[in-house]
Amino acid sequence: MMGTLDGIRNHWLVLEVEMSNLTRRSFVGAAAAGLLGAPVGLRALAAEPAPDLHIAPFRFDVSPPLGHPCCGGWITPVVGYDDPQEAIGFVLLGAGAPIVICAVDWTGILNQAHVDFRTALAEAAGTTPDRVAVQCVHQHNAPFACLEAERITQEQGDLPHIVEVDFFRKCLDAGRHAVAEGLLRARQVTHIGTGQAKVEQVAGNRRILGPDGKVRVMRGSACADPVLRAEPEGLIDPFLKTVAFYDGDTKLAACHYYACHPMSYYGDGRVSADFCGLARRRAQEQEPDCTHLYFSGCGGNIGAGKYNDGSKEMRPILVERMFQGITAAASDLKREPITSVRWTTAEILPAPDPRWNAESILKQIADKSLPVANRNRPSYTVAWIRRYEQGIPIVLSALHINNSSMLHLPAESFIEYQLGAQQAAPERFVACAAYGDGGPWYIPTEEAYPQGGYEVSVAWCAPKVDDILSQGVRELLKG
């Protein structure tokens, strides 16, 4: 095993300089051509059939300390703990340089914080950040980490933290340690299994349109109005998809994907993995020798409000419904030997919407007469504008094994992007994880912008983000 790991790392040392130069050339060339608003490069390492794959699962606690802000600082900070929040992932070895995939029980990780998180895991795994995917589950009683937004707010002297930087750095150290420990216990991977099942009475579309074609009302993660709950589900993806890794017939890791905001209730300062994370934990208890990961799909416009009145009694009911979906998908798993592995990436940098002006927003942030939420939330907008000006792209990625593709997409992407990815490769089993780099906040479709609604009001990118992200997804799925 150690010979395999050493061989992988030695092989990567030869390729690393060449690939990093290619990345810089592609990015600089695109910048010079004025194409920063479009995908700026696709890189893929095509691997030969991989009979000597190994997987190294890892996990570490990311529960914030007492008093830490939740959801960026505009809801109640941490006052206690119902259950822990975790970062769970694995390193895949033997398909070129190591590949790292990780799901984090946080609201979001944005901009430089996302780059730093991927870099920390990459260093520990002996790979590069573009071969690391970090996706958030998006619970709200949890950290919403943006280092630039933290700098902007702390310059004011009277605003709460966005994220406590020392805590964030401790989590990165914990991640490095967990990955290094996991590598010592890597297991051979010989087979992959894919399956899916419908989840009953959880997801519903949040955006309810009126007769004029505009959003009439939003039915959020919880909804106490029986009239709104009686509205149709609307456009959703009803399927929970599972991709599992095996050594022979021994299941080693299982990745579960479902598109829905994962909150039953929040705002009380009680740390929890909430109903999706708790369903994942039940699956883990049922199969203690298999590492279970949960990924929120493209649920930017999807929530549980049709079926959830927000009462505490509903959380265990939603947990049970999610767990039944995971169990049903597991019973549908079709296992086959692994014959091919590919990792693809695409870089995108969609422009900010012209309605956002950094100078005006900074004046708003400095206005001490405004409520906290109206001052610290806009700091995320400025952070995205500055990032765009610096030319730092978002990295999309996908792991392709045999006839399956596991896509890693950014921010709060609308469900249409997930359905579009599946339609773009109908011959493949396509599982989508969103809530990766959260810099853009919401990513609506182009047609959603004139419809209005909450999601559009907190979408930092111009409507052309639809074309840019959709093209990036198609690039990931090429070949």
Secondary structure as a PSIPRED ss2 file (coil, helix, strand):
# PSIPRED VFORMAT (PSIPRED V4.0)

   1 M C   1.000  0.000  0.000
   2 M H   0.000  1.000  0.000
   3 G H   0.000  1.000  0.000
   4 T H   0.000  1.000  0.000
   5 L H   0.000  1.000  0.000
   6 D H   0.000  1.000  0.000
   7 G H   0.000  1.000  0.000
   8 I H   0.000  1.000  0.000
   9 R H   0.000  1.000  0.000
  10 N H   0.000  1.000  0.000
  11 H H   0.000  1.000  0.000
  12 W H   0.000  1.000  0.000
  13 L H   0.000  1.000  0.000
  14 V H   0.000  1.000  0.000
  15 L H   0.000  1.000  0.000
  16 E H   0.000  1.000  0.000
  17 V H   0.000  1.000  0.000
  18 E H   0.000  1.000  0.000
  19 M H   0.000  1.000  0.000
  20 S H   0.000  1.000  0.000
  21 N H   0.000  1.000  0.000
  22 L H   0.000  1.000  0.000
  23 T H   0.000  1.000  0.000
  24 R H   0.000  1.000  0.000
  25 R H   0.000  1.000  0.000
  26 S H   0.000  1.000  0.000
  27 F H   0.000  1.000  0.000
  28 V H   0.000  1.000  0.000
  29 G H   0.000  1.000  0.000
  30 A H   0.000  1.000  0.000
  31 A H   0.000  1.000  0.000
  32 A H   0.000  1.000  0.000
  33 A C   1.000  0.000  0.000
  34 G C   1.000  0.000  0.000
  35 L C   1.000  0.000  0.000
  36 L C   1.000  0.000  0.000
  37 G C   1.000  0.000  0.000
  38 A C   1.000  0.000  0.000
  39 P C   1.000  0.000  0.000
  40 V C   1.000  0.000  0.000
  41 G C   1.000  0.000  0.000
  42 L E   0.000  0.000  1.000
  43 R E   0.000  0.000  1.000
  44 A E   0.000  0.000  1.000
  45 L E   0.000  0.000  1.000
  46 A E   0.000  0.000  1.000
  47 A C   1.000  0.000  0.000
  48 E C   1.000  0.000  0.000
  49 P C   1.000  0.000  0.000
  50 A C   1.000  0.000  0.000
  51 P C   1.000  0.000  0.000
  52 D C   1.000  0.000  0.000
  53 L E   0.000  0.000  1.000
  54 H E   0.000  0.000  1.000
  55 I E   0.000  0.000  1.000
  56 A E   0.000  0.000  1.000
  57 P E   0.000  0.000  1.000
  58 F E   0.000  0.000  1.000
  59 R E   0.000  0.000  1.000
  60 F E   0.000  0.000  1.000
  61 D E   0.000  0.000  1.000
  62 V C   1.000  0.000  0.000
  63 S C   1.000  0.000  0.000
  64 P C   1.000  0.000  0.000
  65 P C   1.000  0.000  0.000
  66 L C   1.000  0.000  0.000
  67 G C   1.000  0.000  0.000
  68 H C   1.000  0.000  0.000
  69 P C   1.000  0.000  0.000
  70 C E   0.000  0.000  1.000
  71 C H   0.000  1.000  0.000
  72 G H   0.000  1.000  0.000
  73 G H   0.000  1.000  0.000
  74 W C   1.000  0.000  0.000
  75 I E   0.000  0.000  1.000
  76 T C   1.000  0.000  0.000
  77 P C   1.000  0.000  0.000
  78 V C   1.000  0.000  0.000
  79 V C   1.000  0.000  0.000
  80 G E   0.000  0.000  1.000
  81 Y E   0.000  0.000  1.000
  82 D C   1.000  0.000  0.000
  83 D C   1.000  0.000  0.000
  84 P C   1.000  0.000  0.000
  85 Q C   1.000  0.000  0.000
  86 E E   0.000  0.000  1.000
  87 A E   0.000  0.000  1.000
  88 I E   0.000  0.000  1.000
  89 G E   0.000  0.000  1.000
  90 F E   0.000  0.000  1.000
  91 V E   0.000  0.000  1.000
  92 L E   0.000  0.000  1.000
  93 L E   0.000  0.000  1.000
  94 G C   1.000  0.000  0.000
  95 A C   1.000  0.000  0.000
  96 G C   1.000  0.000  0.000
  97 A C   1.000  0.000  0.000
  98 P C   1.000  0.000  0.000
  99 I E   0.000  0.000  1.000
 100 V E   0.000  0.000  1.000
 101 I E   0.000  0.000  1.000
 102 C E   0.000  0.000  1.000
 103 A E   0.000  0.000  1.000
 104 V E   0.000  0.000  1.000
 105 D C   1.000  0.000  0.000
 106 W C   1.000  0.000  0.000
 107 T C   1.000  0.000  0.000
 108 G E   0.000  0.000  1.000
 109 I E   0.000  0.000  1.000
 110 L C   1.000  0.000  0.000
 111 N H   0.000  1.000  0.000
 112 Q H   0.000  1.000  0.000
 113 A H   0.000  1.000  0.000
 114 H H   0.000  1.000  0.000
 115 V H   0.000  1.000  0.000
 116 D H   0.000  1.000  0.000
 117 F H   0.000  1.000  0.000
 118 R H   0.000  1.000  0.000
 119 T H   0.000  1.000  0.000
 120 A H   0.000  1.000  0.000
 121 L H   0.000  1.000  0.000
 122 A H   0.000  1.000  0.000
 123 E H   0.000  1.000  0.000
 124 A H   0.000  1.000  0.000
 125 A H   0.000  1.000  0.000
 126 G C   1.000  0.000  0.000
 127 T C   1.000  0.000  0.000
 128 T C   1.000  0.000  0.000
 129 P H   0.000  1.000  0.000
 130 D H   0.000  1.000  0.000
 131 R H   0.000  1.000  0.000
 132 V E   0.000  0.000  1.000
 133 A E   0.000  0.000  1.000
 134 V E   0.000  0.000  1.000
 135 Q E   0.000  0.000  1.000
 136 C E   0.000  0.000  1.000
 137 V C   1.000  0.000  0.000
 138 H C   1.000  0.000  0.000
 139 Q C   1.000  0.000  0.000
 140 H C   1.000  0.000  0.000
 141 N C   1.000  0.000  0.000
 142 A C   1.000  0.000  0.000
 143 P C   1.000  0.000  0.000
 144 F E   0.000  0.000  1.000
 145 A E   0.000  0.000  1.000
 146 C C   1.000  0.000  0.000
 147 L H   0.000  1.000  0.000
 148 E H   0.000  1.000  0.000
 149 A H   0.000  1.000  0.000
 150 E H   0.000  1.000  0.000
 151 R H   0.000  1.000  0.000
 152 I H   0.000  1.000  0.000
 153 T H   0.000  1.000  0.000
 154 Q H   0.000  1.000  0.000
 155 E C   1.000  0.000  0.000
 156 Q C   1.000  0.000  0.000
 157 G C   1.000  0.000  0.000
 158 D C   1.000  0.000  0.000
 159 L C   1.000  0.000  0.000
 160 P C   1.000  0.000  0.000
 161 H C   1.000  0.000  0.000
 162 I C   1.000  0.000  0.000
 163 V C   1.000  0.000  0.000
 164 E C   1.000  0.000  0.000
 165 V H   0.000  1.000  0.000
 166 D H   0.000  1.000  0.000
 167 F H   0.000  1.000  0.000
 168 F H   0.000  1.000  0.000
 169 R H   0.000  1.000  0.000
 170 K H   0.000  1.000  0.000
 171 C H   0.000  1.000  0.000
 172 L H   0.000  1.000  0.000
 173 D H   0.000  1.000  0.000
 174 A H   0.000  1.000  0.000
 175 G H   0.000  1.000  0.000
 176 R H   0.000  1.000  0.000
 177 H H   0.000  1.000  0.000
 178 A H   0.000  1.000  0.000
 179 V H   0.000  1.000  0.000
 180 A H   0.000  1.000  0.000
 181 E H   0.000  1.000  0.000
 182 G H   0.000  1.000  0.000
 183 L H   0.000  1.000  0.000
 184 L C   1.000  0.000  0.000
 185 R C   1.000  0.000  0.000
 186 A C   1.000  0.000  0.000
 187 R E   0.000  0.000  1.000
 188 Q E   0.000  0.000  1.000
 189 V E   0.000  0.000  1.000
 190 T C   1.000  0.000  0.000
 191 H E   0.000  0.000  1.000
 192 I E   0.000  0.000  1.000
 193 G E   0.000  0.000  1.000
 194 T E   0.000  0.000  1.000
 195 G E   0.000  0.000  1.000
 196 Q E   0.000  0.000  1.000
 197 A E   0.000  0.000  1.000
 198 K E   0.000  0.000  1.000
 199 V C   1.000  0.000  0.000
 200 E C   1.000  0.000  0.000
 201 Q C   1.000  0.000  0.000
 202 V C   1.000  0.000  0.000
 203 A C   1.000  0.000  0.000
 204 G E   0.000  0.000  1.000
 205 N E   0.000  0.000  1.000
 206 R C   1.000  0.000  0.000
 207 R E   0.000  0.000  1.000
 208 I E   0.000  0.000  1.000
 209 L E   0.000  0.000  1.000
 210 G C   1.000  0.000  0.000
 211 P C   1.000  0.000  0.000
 212 D C   1.000  0.000  0.000
 213 G C   1.000  0.000  0.000
 214 K C   1.000  0.000  0.000
 215 V E   0.000  0.000  1.000
 216 R E   0.000  0.000  1.000
 217 V E   0.000  0.000  1.000
 218 M E   0.000  0.000  1.000
 219 R C   1.000  0.000  0.000
 220 G C   1.000  0.000  0.000
 221 S C   1.000  0.000  0.000
 222 A C   1.000  0.000  0.000
 223 C C   1.000  0.000  0.000
 224 A C   1.000  0.000  0.000
 225 D C   1.000  0.000  0.000
 226 P H   0.000  1.000  0.000
 227 V H   0.000  1.000  0.000
 228 L H   0.000  1.000  0.000
 229 R H   0.000  1.000  0.000
 230 A C   1.000  0.000  0.000
 231 E C   1.000  0.000  0.000
 232 P C   1.000  0.000  0.000
 233 E C   1.000  0.000  0.000
 234 G C   1.000  0.000  0.000
 235 L C   1.000  0.000  0.000
 236 I C   1.000  0.000  0.000
 237 D C   1.000  0.000  0.000
 238 P C   1.000  0.000  0.000
 239 F E   0.000  0.000  1.000
 240 L E   0.000  0.000  1.000
 241 K E   0.000  0.000  1.000
 242 T E   0.000  0.000  1.000
 243 V E   0.000  0.000  1.000
 244 A E   0.000  0.000  1.000
 245 F E   0.000  0.000  1.000
 246 Y E   0.000  0.000  1.000
 247 D E   0.000  0.000  1.000
 248 G C   1.000  0.000  0.000
 249 D C   1.000  0.000  0.000
 250 T E   0.000  0.000  1.000
 251 K E   0.000  0.000  1.000
 252 L E   0.000  0.000  1.000
 253 A E   0.000  0.000  1.000
 254 A E   0.000  0.000  1.000
 255 C E   0.000  0.000  1.000
 256 H E   0.000  0.000  1.000
 257 Y E   0.000  0.000  1.000
 258 Y E   0.000  0.000  1.000
 259 A C   1.000  0.000  0.000
 260 C C   1.000  0.000  0.000
 261 H C   1.000  0.000  0.000
 262 P C   1.000  0.000  0.000
 263 M C   1.000  0.000  0.000
 264 S C   1.000  0.000  0.000
 265 Y C   1.000  0.000  0.000
 266 Y C   1.000  0.000  0.000
 267 G C   1.000  0.000  0.000
 268 D C   1.000  0.000  0.000
 269 G C   1.000  0.000  0.000
 270 R E   0.000  0.000  1.000
 271 V E   0.000  0.000  1.000
 272 S C   1.000  0.000  0.000
 273 A C   1.000  0.000  0.000
 274 D H   0.000  1.000  0.000
 275 F H   0.000  1.000  0.000
 276 C H   0.000  1.000  0.000
 277 G H   0.000  1.000  0.000
 278 L H   0.000  1.000  0.000
 279 A H   0.000  1.000  0.000
 280 R H   0.000  1.000  0.000
 281 R H   0.000  1.000  0.000
 282 R H   0.000  1.000  0.000
 283 A H   0.000  1.000  0.000
 284 Q H   0.000  1.000  0.000
 285 E H   0.000  1.000  0.000
 286 Q H   0.000  1.000  0.000
 287 E C   1.000  0.000  0.000
 288 P C   1.000  0.000  0.000
 289 D C   1.000  0.000  0.000
 290 C C   1.000  0.000  0.000
 291 T E   0.000  0.000  1.000
 292 H E   0.000  0.000  1.000
 293 L E   0.000  0.000  1.000
 294 Y E   0.000  0.000  1.000
 295 F E   0.000  0.000  1.000
 296 S E   0.000  0.000  1.000
 297 G C   1.000  0.000  0.000
 298 C C   1.000  0.000  0.000
 299 G C   1.000  0.000  0.000
 300 G C   1.000  0.000  0.000
 301 N C   1.000  0.000  0.000
 302 I E   0.000  0.000  1.000
 303 G E   0.000  0.000  1.000
 304 A C   1.000  0.000  0.000
 305 G C   1.000  0.000  0.000
 306 K C   1.000  0.000  0.000
 307 Y C   1.000  0.000  0.000
 308 N C   1.000  0.000  0.000
 309 D C   1.000  0.000  0.000
 310 G C   1.000  0.000  0.000
 311 S C   1.000  0.000  0.000
 312 K C   1.000  0.000  0.000
 313 E C   1.000  0.000  0.000
 314 M H   0.000  1.000  0.000
 315 R H   0.000  1.000  0.000
 316 P H   0.000  1.000  0.000
 317 I H   0.000  1.000  0.000
 318 L H   0.000  1.000  0.000
 319 V H   0.000  1.000  0.000
 320 E H   0.000  1.000  0.000
 321 R H   0.000  1.000  0.000
 322 M H   0.000  1.000  0.000
 323 F H   0.000  1.000  0.000
 324 Q H   0.000  1.000  0.000
 325 G H   0.000  1.000  0.000
 326 I H   0.000  1.000  0.000
 327 T H   0.000  1.000  0.000
 328 A H   0.000  1.000  0.000
 329 A H   0.000  1.000  0.000
 330 A H   0.000  1.000  0.000
 331 S H   0.000  1.000  0.000
 332 D C   1.000  0.000  0.000
 333 L C   1.000  0.000  0.000
 334 K E   0.000  0.000  1.000
 335 R E   0.000  0.000  1.000
 336 E E   0.000  0.000  1.000
 337 P E   0.000  0.000  1.000
 338 I C   1.000  0.000  0.000
 339 T C   1.000  0.000  0.000
 340 S C   1.000  0.000  0.000
 341 V E   0.000  0.000  1.000
 342 R E   0.000  0.000  1.000
 343 W E   0.000  0.000  1.000
 344 T E   0.000  0.000  1.000
 345 T E   0.000  0.000  1.000
 346 A E   0.000  0.000  1.000
 347 E E   0.000  0.000  1.000
 348 I E   0.000  0.000  1.000
 349 L C   1.000  0.000  0.000
 350 P C   1.000  0.000  0.000
 351 A C   1.000  0.000  0.000
 352 P E   0.000  0.000  1.000
 353 D C   1.000  0.000  0.000
 354 P C   1.000  0.000  0.000
 355 R C   1.000  0.000  0.000
 356 W C   1.000  0.000  0.000
 357 N C   1.000  0.000  0.000
 358 A H   0.000  1.000  0.000
 359 E H   0.000  1.000  0.000
 360 S H   0.000  1.000  0.000
 361 I H   0.000  1.000  0.000
 362 L H   0.000  1.000  0.000
 363 K H   0.000  1.000  0.000
 364 Q H   0.000  1.000  0.000
 365 I H   0.000  1.000  0.000
 366 A H   0.000  1.000  0.000
 367 D C   1.000  0.000  0.000
 368 K C   1.000  0.000  0.000
 369 S C   1.000  0.000  0.000
 370 L C   1.000  0.000  0.000
 371 P C   1.000  0.000  0.000
 372 V C   1.000  0.000  0.000
 373 A H   0.000  1.000  0.000
 374 N H   0.000  1.000  0.000
 375 R H   0.000  1.000  0.000
 376 N H   0.000  1.000  0.000
 377 R C   1.000  0.000  0.000
 378 P H   0.000  1.000  0.000
 379 S H   0.000  1.000  0.000
 380 Y H   0.000  1.000  0.000
 381 T H   0.000  1.000  0.000
 382 V H   0.000  1.000  0.000
 383 A H   0.000  1.000  0.000
 384 W H   0.000  1.000  0.000
 385 I H   0.000  1.000  0.000
 386 R H   0.000  1.000  0.000
 387 R H   0.000  1.000  0.000
 388 Y H   0.000  1.000  0.000
 389 E H   0.000  1.000  0.000
 390 Q H   0.000  1.000  0.000
 391 G C   1.000  0.000  0.000
 392 I C   1.000  0.000  0.000
 393 P C   1.000  0.000  0.000
 394 I E   0.000  0.000  1.000
 395 V E   0.000  0.000  1.000
 396 L E   0.000  0.000  1.000
 397 S E   0.000  0.000  1.000
 398 A E   0.000  0.000  1.000
 399 L E   0.000  0.000  1.000
 400 H E   0.000  0.000  1.000
 401 I E   0.000  0.000  1.000
 402 N C   1.000  0.000  0.000
 403 N C   1.000  0.000  0.000
 404 S E   0.000  0.000  1.000
 405 S E   0.000  0.000  1.000
 406 M E   0.000  0.000  1.000
 407 L E   0.000  0.000  1.000
 408 H E   0.000  0.000  1.000
 409 L C   1.000  0.000  0.000
 410 P C   1.000  0.000  0.000
 411 A C   1.000  0.000  0.000
 412 E E   0.000  0.000  1.000
 413 S E   0.000  0.000  1.000
 414 F C   1.000  0.000  0.000
 415 I H   0.000  1.000  0.000
 416 E H   0.000  1.000  0.000
 417 Y H   0.000  1.000  0.000
 418 Q H   0.000  1.000  0.000
 419 L H   0.000  1.000  0.000
 420 G H   0.000  1.000  0.000
 421 A H   0.000  1.000  0.000
 422 Q H   0.000  1.000  0.000
 423 Q H   0.000  1.000  0.000
 424 A H   0.000  1.000  0.000
 425 A C   1.000  0.000  0.000
 426 P C   1.000  0.000  0.000
 427 E C   1.000  0.000  0.000
 428 R C   1.000  0.000  0.000
 429 F E   0.000  0.000  1.000
 430 V E   0.000  0.000  1.000
 431 A E   0.000  0.000  1.000
 432 C E   0.000  0.000  1.000
 433 A E   0.000  0.000  1.000
 434 A C   1.000  0.000  0.000
 435 Y C   1.000  0.000  0.000
 436 G C   1.000  0.000  0.000
 437 D E   0.000  0.000  1.000
 438 G C   1.000  0.000  0.000
 439 G C   1.000  0.000  0.000
 440 P C   1.000  0.000  0.000
 441 W E   0.000  0.000  1.000
 442 Y E   0.000  0.000  1.000
 443 I E   0.000  0.000  1.000
 444 P C   1.000  0.000  0.000
 445 T C   1.000  0.000  0.000
 446 E H   0.000  1.000  0.000
 447 E H   0.000  1.000  0.000
 448 A H   0.000  1.000  0.000
 449 Y H   0.000  1.000  0.000
 450 P H   0.000  1.000  0.000
 451 Q H   0.000  1.000  0.000
 452 G C   1.000  0.000  0.000
 453 G C   1.000  0.000  0.000
 454 Y H   0.000  1.000  0.000
 455 E H   0.000  1.000  0.000
 456 V H   0.000  1.000  0.000
 457 S H   0.000  1.000  0.000
 458 V C   1.000  0.000  0.000
 459 A E   0.000  0.000  1.000
 460 W C   1.000  0.000  0.000
 461 C E   0.000  0.000  1.000
 462 A C   1.000  0.000  0.000
 463 P C   1.000  0.000  0.000
 464 K C   1.000  0.000  0.000
 465 V H   0.000  1.000  0.000
 466 D H   0.000  1.000  0.000
 467 D H   0.000  1.000  0.000
 468 I H   0.000  1.000  0.000
 469 L H   0.000  1.000  0.000
 470 S H   0.000  1.000  0.000
 471 Q H   0.000  1.000  0.000
 472 G H   0.000  1.000  0.000
 473 V H   0.000  1.000  0.000
 474 R H   0.000  1.000  0.000
 475 E H   0.000  1.000  0.000
 476 L H   0.000  1.000  0.000
 477 L H   0.000  1.000  0.000
 478 K C   1.000  0.000  0.000
 479 G C   1.000  0.000  0.000
